[in-house]
């Protein structure tokens, strides 16, 4: 039943051209804001909740809304990675060659 609901939601999102990731990020940010206000209420009662809400508002005014920084890390290398548990580590940095043997395993350890 849940799969049918997900399929319908995906079809509707494609037809309407919704940015689902942006909506989910906004929902997470809203949940975080509510959590901060609830923490203020627990610590300082109604006055604490009001102060937490005011601080969130001031933060958004001065700093702008929180930004989502999606960092994509790509590493390019030629060839396949080596198994350092079997081959050890070797390389060159600033014209200095280095090599380290593979780690020694206890006889009862399984790889």
C-alpha positions as CSV (number, residue, x, y, z in Angstrom):
1,X,0.0,0.0,0.0
2,X,2.9,2.4,0.8
3,X,4.5,1.6,-2.5
4,X,1.3,2.7,-4.3
5,X,1.3,6.0,-2.4
6,X,4.9,6.6,-3.2
7,X,4.3,6.0,-6.9
8,X,1.4,8.4,-7.0
9,X,3.4,11.0,-5.1
10,X,6.3,10.6,-7.6
11,X,3.9,10.9,-10.5
12,X,2.3,14.0,-9.1
13,X,5.7,15.6,-8.3
14,X,6.8,15.0,-11.9
15,X,3.6,16.5,-13.3
16,X,3.6,19.5,-11.1
17,X,7.4,20.0,-11.4
18,X,8.0,20.1,-7.6
19,X,11.5,20.3,-6.1
20,X,11.0,17.5,-3.5
21,X,14.5,17.9,-2.1
22,X,13.9,21.6,-1.4
23,X,10.6,20.9,0.3
24,X,12.1,18.2,2.5
25,X,15.0,20.6,3.4
26,X,12.5,23.3,4.4
27,X,10.6,20.7,6.5
28,X,13.8,19.8,8.3
29,X,14.6,23.5,9.0
30,X,11.1,24.1,10.3
31,X,11.4,21.1,12.6
32,X,14.7,22.4,13.9
33,X,13.1,25.8,14.6
34,X,10.2,24.2,16.5
35,X,12.7,22.1,18.4
36,X,14.7,25.2,19.4
37,X,11.5,26.9,20.6
38,X,10.5,23.8,22.6
39,X,13.9,23.7,24.2
40,X,13.5,27.3,25.2
41,X,10.1,26.5,26.7
42,X,11.5,23.6,28.7
43,X,14.3,25.8,30.1
44,X,12.5,29.1,30.6
45,X,8.8,28.5,30.3
46,X,6.7,30.8,28.1
47,X,9.3,33.5,28.3
48,X,12.0,31.1,27.2
49,X,9.9,30.1,24.2
50,X,9.3,33.7,23.3
51,X,13.0,34.5,23.6
52,X,14.0,31.5,21.5
53,X,11.5,32.5,18.8
54,X,12.8,36.1,18.8
55,X,16.4,34.9,18.5
56,X,15.5,32.7,15.5
57,X,13.8,35.7,13.9
58,X,16.7,38.0,14.5
59,X,19.1,35.3,13.1
60,X,17.1,35.1,10.0
61,X,16.9,38.9,9.6
62,X,20.7,39.4,10.1
63,X,22.1,36.3,8.5
64,X,19.4,35.5,6.0
65,X,17.7,32.1,6.0
66,X,19.9,29.1,6.6
67,X,21.6,27.9,3.4
68,X,21.9,24.3,2.4
69,X,25.5,23.7,1.2
70,X,25.6,20.5,-0.8
71,X,29.2,19.5,-1.2
72,X,30.1,17.0,-3.8
73,X,33.4,15.3,-3.4
74,X,34.9,13.7,-6.4
75,X,38.3,12.0,-6.4
76,X,39.9,11.0,-9.7
77,X,42.6,8.4,-9.9
78,X,44.1,6.3,-12.5
79,X,43.7,2.6,-12.0
80,X,42.0,0.5,-9.3
81,X,42.6,1.1,-5.6
82,X,45.0,-1.2,-3.9
83,X,44.3,-3.3,-0.8
84,X,46.4,-1.7,1.9
85,X,45.7,-4.6,4.2
86,X,47.6,-6.9,1.8
87,X,50.0,-4.5,-0.1
88,X,50.7,-1.8,2.5
89,X,50.9,1.9,1.6
90,X,53.4,3.5,-0.7
91,X,53.6,6.8,-2.5
92,X,55.6,9.9,-3.2
93,X,55.1,13.4,-1.6
94,X,57.4,16.3,-2.6
95,X,60.0,14.0,-4.1
96,X,60.1,11.8,-0.9
97,X,59.1,8.2,-1.4
98,X,57.4,6.4,1.5
99,X,56.3,2.9,2.2
100,X,54.5,1.3,5.2
101,X,54.0,-2.4,5.6
102,X,50.5,-3.9,5.9
103,X,49.1,-4.1,9.4
104,X,49.9,-7.2,11.4
105,X,46.8,-9.2,12.3
106,X,46.5,-11.5,15.2
107,X,46.3,-15.2,14.1
108,X,42.7,-15.5,15.3
109,X,41.4,-12.5,13.3
110,X,39.4,-13.0,10.2
111,X,39.8,-10.5,7.3
